[in-house]
Amino acid sequence: MALNAWMLEQFPQFKNKIVVVSSDMAITKQIPEKLKKMGITDGKTVLDSRTFVHYYRTTPDGRLMLGKGGNHFSYGNAIRPLFDRSATDLPAKY
């Protein structure tokens, strides 16, 4: 179920049923010819959904969207300021 972390403000009954996890997403400029050359133009989503989700898919206007989830898990499902920041703005873990 993907309803975003802020769903808990509207549906508090889920507070003990879900875990809030941060995510990042990037999208390219329009590159339809490159995508066609690579053979990925049909918009299907490809993902690796073990513990952390990594995915990509093409868009109808010829872009590639890439994303990942699982950088940070919230304590007590609290939305902390780091959930509004890009992972590139945060200090490296290693």
VMD Tcl script that builds the backbone (N, CA, C; Angstrom):
set m [mol new atoms 282]
animate dup $m
set s [atomselect $m all]
$s set {name element resname resid chain x y z} {
  {N N MET 1 A 0.859 -1.162 0.000}
  {CA C MET 1 A 0.000 0.000 0.000}
  {C C MET 1 A 0.908 1.229 0.000}
  {N N ALA 2 A 0.780 2.068 -0.982}
  {CA C ALA 2 A 1.621 3.262 -1.083}
  {C C ALA 2 A 0.751 4.503 -0.971}
  {N N LEU 3 A 0.630 5.030 0.217}
  {CA C LEU 3 A -0.206 6.200 0.457}
  {C C LEU 3 A 0.585 7.376 1.010}
  {N N ASN 4 A 1.883 7.258 1.082}
  {CA C ASN 4 A 2.763 8.288 1.627}
  {C C ASN 4 A 2.677 8.343 3.147}
  {N N ALA 5 A 3.747 8.826 3.727}
  {CA C ALA 5 A 3.871 8.846 5.178}
  {C C ALA 5 A 2.817 9.698 5.855}
  {N N TRP 6 A 2.381 10.748 5.168}
  {CA C TRP 6 A 1.455 11.683 5.792}
  {C C TRP 6 A 0.031 11.145 5.885}
  {N N MET 7 A -0.187 9.932 5.390}
  {CA C MET 7 A -1.518 9.334 5.507}
  {C C MET 7 A -1.916 9.158 6.969}
  {N N LEU 8 A -0.919 9.003 7.851}
  {CA C LEU 8 A -1.228 8.782 9.266}
  {C C LEU 8 A -1.942 9.964 9.896}
  {N N GLU 9 A -1.742 11.148 9.330}
  {CA C GLU 9 A -2.465 12.308 9.843}
  {C C GLU 9 A -3.961 12.174 9.559}
  {N N GLN 10 A -4.321 11.538 8.473}
  {CA C GLN 10 A -5.715 11.364 8.083}
  {C C GLN 10 A -6.308 10.035 8.555}
  {N N PHE 11 A -5.446 9.017 8.703}
  {CA C PHE 11 A -5.913 7.680 9.086}
  {C C PHE 11 A -5.095 7.162 10.271}
  {N N PRO 12 A -5.284 7.724 11.460}
  {CA C PRO 12 A -4.478 7.328 12.614}
  {C C PRO 12 A -4.644 5.859 13.003}
  {N N GLN 13 A -5.704 5.218 12.565}
  {CA C GLN 13 A -5.913 3.812 12.904}
  {C C GLN 13 A -4.835 2.905 12.300}
  {N N PHE 14 A -4.052 3.416 11.332}
  {CA C PHE 14 A -2.987 2.629 10.716}
  {C C PHE 14 A -1.634 2.802 11.412}
  {N N LYS 15 A -1.568 3.653 12.421}
  {CA C LYS 15 A -0.282 3.980 13.055}
  {C C LYS 15 A 0.490 2.743 13.510}
  {N N ASN 16 A -0.170 1.741 14.009}
  {CA C ASN 16 A 0.503 0.522 14.466}
  {C C ASN 16 A 0.500 -0.581 13.412}
  {N N LYS 17 A 0.140 -0.252 12.200}
  {CA C LYS 17 A 0.024 -1.267 11.145}
  {C C LYS 17 A 1.021 -1.075 10.004}
  {N N ILE 18 A 1.607 0.118 9.890}
  {CA C ILE 18 A 2.556 0.386 8.808}
  {C C ILE 18 A 3.860 0.930 9.382}
  {N N VAL 19 A 4.876 0.936 8.565}
  {CA C VAL 19 A 6.154 1.533 8.933}
  {C C VAL 19 A 6.456 2.612 7.906}
  {N N VAL 20 A 6.744 3.805 8.374}
  {CA C VAL 20 A 7.080 4.918 7.494}
  {C C VAL 20 A 8.555 4.788 7.102}
  {N N VAL 21 A 8.811 4.822 5.791}
  {CA C VAL 21 A 10.150 4.656 5.241}
  {C C VAL 21 A 10.393 5.787 4.249}
  {N N SER 22 A 11.589 6.355 4.262}
  {CA C SER 22 A 11.907 7.420 3.306}
  {C C SER 22 A 12.148 6.838 1.914}
  {N N SER 23 A 12.075 7.683 0.911}
  {CA C SER 23 A 12.347 7.247 -0.455}
  {C C SER 23 A 12.874 8.415 -1.271}
  {N N ASP 24 A 13.514 8.091 -2.369}
  {CA C ASP 24 A 14.035 9.096 -3.296}
  {C C ASP 24 A 13.651 8.688 -4.706}
  {N N MET 25 A 13.482 9.683 -5.565}
  {CA C MET 25 A 13.149 9.425 -6.956}
  {C C MET 25 A 13.830 10.472 -7.828}
  {N N ALA 26 A 14.256 10.052 -8.995}
  {CA C ALA 26 A 14.837 10.974 -9.979}
  {C C ALA 26 A 14.224 10.663 -11.330}
  {N N ILE 27 A 14.195 11.650 -12.197}
  {CA C ILE 27 A 13.640 11.457 -13.532}
  {C C ILE 27 A 14.542 12.177 -14.537}
  {N N THR 28 A 14.756 11.553 -15.679}
  {CA C THR 28 A 15.633 12.139 -16.688}
  {C C THR 28 A 14.887 13.174 -17.516}
  {N N LYS 29 A 15.634 13.899 -18.316}
  {CA C LYS 29 A 15.014 14.726 -19.345}
  {C C LYS 29 A 14.442 13.772 -20.393}
  {N N GLN 30 A 13.740 14.276 -21.355}
  {CA C GLN 30 A 13.161 13.423 -22.391}
  {C C GLN 30 A 14.280 12.833 -23.249}
  {N N ILE 31 A 14.328 11.491 -23.282}
  {CA C ILE 31 A 15.350 10.771 -24.050}
  {C C ILE 31 A 14.721 9.589 -24.801}
  {N N PRO 32 A 13.654 9.820 -25.558}
  {CA C PRO 32 A 12.955 8.710 -26.195}
  {C C PRO 32 A 13.821 7.866 -27.129}
  {N N GLU 33 A 14.749 8.475 -27.841}
  {CA C GLU 33 A 15.593 7.698 -28.759}
  {C C GLU 33 A 16.543 6.772 -27.999}
  {N N LYS 34 A 17.116 7.252 -26.903}
  {CA C LYS 34 A 17.997 6.407 -26.091}
  {C C LYS 34 A 17.213 5.245 -25.487}
  {N N LEU 35 A 16.008 5.522 -25.006}
  {CA C LEU 35 A 15.186 4.470 -24.422}
  {C C LEU 35 A 14.814 3.435 -25.473}
  {N N LYS 36 A 14.523 3.904 -26.679}
  {CA C LYS 36 A 14.179 2.994 -27.775}
  {C C LYS 36 A 15.369 2.096 -28.106}
  {N N LYS 37 A 16.571 2.683 -28.127}
  {CA C LYS 37 A 17.793 1.922 -28.393}
  {C C LYS 37 A 18.026 0.845 -27.339}
  {N N MET 38 A 17.676 1.164 -26.083}
  {CA C MET 38 A 17.846 0.211 -24.981}
  {C C MET 38 A 16.703 -0.793 -24.914}
  {N N GLY 39 A 15.634 -0.542 -25.662}
  {CA C GLY 39 A 14.496 -1.465 -25.673}
  {C C GLY 39 A 13.585 -1.350 -24.469}
  {N N ILE 40 A 13.536 -0.185 -23.857}
  {CA C ILE 40 A 12.649 -0.002 -22.694}
  {C C ILE 40 A 11.714 1.175 -22.950}
  {N N THR 41 A 10.690 0.933 -23.722}
  {CA C THR 41 A 9.759 2.010 -24.073}
  {C C THR 41 A 8.315 1.695 -23.714}
  {N N ASP 42 A 8.065 0.534 -23.118}
  {CA C ASP 42 A 6.674 0.126 -22.913}
  {C C ASP 42 A 6.063 0.557 -21.590}
  {N N GLY 43 A 6.826 1.239 -20.737}
  {CA C GLY 43 A 6.276 1.750 -19.487}
  {C C GLY 43 A 6.150 0.743 -18.362}
  {N N LYS 44 A 6.593 -0.490 -18.589}
  {CA C LYS 44 A 6.536 -1.473 -17.504}
  {C C LYS 44 A 7.482 -1.063 -16.389}
  {N N THR 45 A 7.085 -1.360 -15.169}
  {CA C THR 45 A 7.922 -1.080 -14.017}
  {C C THR 45 A 8.787 -2.292 -13.724}
  {N N VAL 46 A 10.072 -2.056 -13.497}
  {CA C VAL 46 A 10.998 -3.115 -13.124}
  {C C VAL 46 A 11.470 -2.790 -11.725}
  {N N LEU 47 A 11.385 -3.779 -10.814}
  {CA C LEU 47 A 11.785 -3.481 -9.449}
  {C C LEU 47 A 12.431 -4.657 -8.764}
  {N N ASP 48 A 13.201 -4.332 -7.765}
  {CA C ASP 48 A 13.816 -5.287 -6.856}
  {C C ASP 48 A 13.197 -4.959 -5.510}
  {N N SER 49 A 12.388 -5.854 -4.980}
  {CA C SER 49 A 11.635 -5.511 -3.769}
  {C C SER 49 A 11.981 -6.406 -2.584}
  {N N ARG 50 A 13.244 -6.607 -2.374}
  {CA C ARG 50 A 13.632 -7.334 -1.169}
  {C C ARG 50 A 13.343 -6.422 0.014}
  {N N THR 51 A 14.291 -6.159 0.862}
  {CA C THR 51 A 14.032 -5.281 2.001}
  {C C THR 51 A 13.847 -3.836 1.551}
  {N N PHE 52 A 14.677 -3.393 0.610}
  {CA C PHE 52 A 14.601 -2.034 0.097}
  {C C PHE 52 A 14.159 -2.099 -1.360}
  {N N VAL 53 A 13.319 -1.212 -1.751}
  {CA C VAL 53 A 12.770 -1.227 -3.105}
  {C C VAL 53 A 13.608 -0.322 -4.009}
  {N N HIS 54 A 14.023 -0.859 -5.148}
  {CA C HIS 54 A 14.691 -0.095 -6.194}
  {C C HIS 54 A 13.882 -0.339 -7.460}
  {N N TYR 55 A 13.559 0.708 -8.188}
  {CA C TYR 55 A 12.705 0.520 -9.356}
  {C C TYR 55 A 13.023 1.534 -10.444}
  {N N TYR 56 A 12.583 1.200 -11.655}
  {CA C TYR 56 A 12.606 2.172 -12.735}
  {C C TYR 56 A 11.462 1.878 -13.683}
  {N N ARG 57 A 11.071 2.882 -14.431}
  {CA C ARG 57 A 10.060 2.720 -15.467}
  {C C ARG 57 A 10.160 3.894 -16.420}
  {N N THR 58 A 9.650 3.687 -17.615}
  {CA C THR 58 A 9.624 4.773 -18.584}
  {C C THR 58 A 8.295 5.502 -18.471}
  {N N THR 59 A 8.293 6.740 -18.966}
  {CA C THR 59 A 7.076 7.545 -18.959}
  {C C THR 59 A 6.582 7.727 -20.395}
  {N N PRO 60 A 5.327 8.064 -20.563}
  {CA C PRO 60 A 4.791 8.242 -21.923}
  {C C PRO 60 A 5.522 9.311 -22.742}
  {N N ASP 61 A 6.137 10.294 -22.075}
  {CA C ASP 61 A 6.820 11.344 -22.826}
  {C C ASP 61 A 8.317 11.088 -23.016}
  {N N GLY 62 A 8.762 9.836 -22.802}
  {CA C GLY 62 A 10.139 9.461 -23.117}
  {C C GLY 62 A 11.174 9.778 -22.059}
  {N N ARG 63 A 10.800 9.668 -20.805}
  {CA C ARG 63 A 11.745 9.872 -19.701}
  {C C ARG 63 A 11.949 8.545 -18.982}
  {N N LEU 64 A 13.003 8.471 -18.193}
  {CA C LEU 64 A 13.244 7.310 -17.349}
  {C C LEU 64 A 13.148 7.775 -15.911}
  {N N MET 65 A 12.293 7.123 -15.145}
  {CA C MET 65 A 12.088 7.446 -13.746}
  {C C MET 65 A 12.757 6.350 -12.916}
  {N N LEU 66 A 13.591 6.732 -11.970}
  {CA C LEU 66 A 14.291 5.784 -11.114}
  {C C LEU 66 A 13.995 6.121 -9.660}
  {N N GLY 67 A 13.856 5.108 -8.843}
  {CA C GLY 67 A 13.561 5.374 -7.445}
  {C C GLY 67 A 14.085 4.299 -6.528}
  {N N LYS 68 A 14.158 4.658 -5.274}
  {CA C LYS 68 A 14.558 3.696 -4.250}
  {C C LYS 68 A 13.887 4.076 -2.940}
  {N N GLY 69 A 13.645 3.116 -2.141}
  {CA C GLY 69 A 13.061 3.341 -0.833}
  {C C GLY 69 A 13.910 2.676 0.225}
  {N N GLY 70 A 13.754 3.122 1.447}
  {CA C GLY 70 A 14.412 2.448 2.544}
  {C C GLY 70 A 15.648 3.087 3.113}
  {N N ASN 71 A 15.900 4.346 2.793}
  {CA C ASN 71 A 17.063 5.004 3.406}
  {C C ASN 71 A 16.901 5.116 4.908}
  {N N HIS 72 A 15.717 5.543 5.338}
  {CA C HIS 72 A 15.479 5.779 6.759}
  {C C HIS 72 A 14.120 5.227 7.168}
  {N N PHE 73 A 14.094 4.578 8.300}
  {CA C PHE 73 A 12.850 4.121 8.899}
  {C C PHE 73 A 12.544 5.062 10.051}
  {N N SER 74 A 11.308 5.457 10.189}
  {CA C SER 74 A 10.974 6.398 11.253}
  {C C SER 74 A 10.765 5.667 12.575}
  {N N TYR 75 A 11.075 6.349 13.649}
  {CA C TYR 75 A 10.823 5.814 14.984}
  {C C TYR 75 A 9.428 6.251 15.395}
  {N N GLY 76 A 8.574 5.314 15.721}
  {CA C GLY 76 A 7.207 5.636 16.132}
  {C C GLY 76 A 6.379 6.258 15.013}
  {N N ASN 77 A 6.793 6.004 13.769}
  {CA C ASN 77 A 6.109 6.566 12.592}
  {C C ASN 77 A 6.015 8.085 12.626}
  {N N ALA 78 A 6.977 8.725 13.281}
  {CA C ALA 78 A 7.017 10.187 13.316}
  {C C ALA 78 A 7.659 10.706 12.040}
  {N N ILE 79 A 7.061 11.714 11.437}
  {CA C ILE 79 A 7.617 12.338 10.243}
  {C C ILE 79 A 8.613 13.397 10.693}
  {N N ARG 80 A 9.880 13.060 10.578}
  {CA C ARG 80 A 10.943 13.977 10.984}
  {C C ARG 80 A 11.384 14.814 9.786}
  {N N PRO 81 A 12.099 15.901 10.025}
  {CA C PRO 81 A 12.538 16.776 8.922}
  {C C PRO 81 A 13.332 16.053 7.838}
  {N N LEU 82 A 14.064 14.992 8.185}
  {CA C LEU 82 A 14.867 14.310 7.166}
  {C C LEU 82 A 14.004 13.685 6.070}
  {N N PHE 83 A 12.718 13.480 6.318}
  {CA C PHE 83 A 11.850 12.916 5.295}
  {C C PHE 83 A 11.525 13.922 4.191}
  {N N ASP 84 A 11.828 15.186 4.423}
  {CA C ASP 84 A 11.604 16.211 3.408}
  {C C ASP 84 A 12.901 16.609 2.716}
  {N N ARG 85 A 13.961 15.868 2.933}
  {CA C ARG 85 A 15.261 16.196 2.352}
  {C C ARG 85 A 15.685 15.122 1.358}
  {N N SER 86 A 16.477 15.520 0.391}
  {CA C SER 86 A 17.045 14.583 -0.564}
  {C C SER 86 A 18.119 13.757 0.135}
  {N N ALA 87 A 18.280 12.507 -0.272}
  {CA C ALA 87 A 19.333 11.674 0.299}
  {C C ALA 87 A 20.701 12.270 0.038}
  {N N THR 88 A 20.870 13.034 -1.028}
  {CA C THR 88 A 22.159 13.645 -1.328}
  {C C THR 88 A 22.490 14.770 -0.352}
  {N N ASP 89 A 21.493 15.283 0.366}
  {CA C ASP 89 A 21.719 16.328 1.367}
  {C C ASP 89 A 22.132 15.781 2.725}
  {N N LEU 90 A 22.008 14.479 2.892}
  {CA C LEU 90 A 22.282 13.865 4.193}
  {C C LEU 90 A 23.707 13.336 4.250}
  {N N PRO 91 A 24.304 13.274 5.448}
  {CA C PRO 91 A 25.660 12.742 5.552}
  {C C PRO 91 A 25.709 11.264 5.155}
  {N N ALA 92 A 26.799 10.857 4.580}
  {CA C ALA 92 A 26.976 9.455 4.175}
  {C C ALA 92 A 27.006 8.570 5.418}
  {N N LYS 93 A 26.462 7.362 5.290}
  {CA C LYS 93 A 26.424 6.425 6.412}
  {C C LYS 93 A 27.749 5.671 6.540}
  {N N TYR 94 A 28.507 5.576 5.466}
  {CA C TYR 94 A 29.717 4.742 5.486}
  {C C TYR 94 A 30.951 5.575 5.279}
}
mol reanalyze $m
mol bondsrecalc $m
mol representation Tube
mol addrep $m
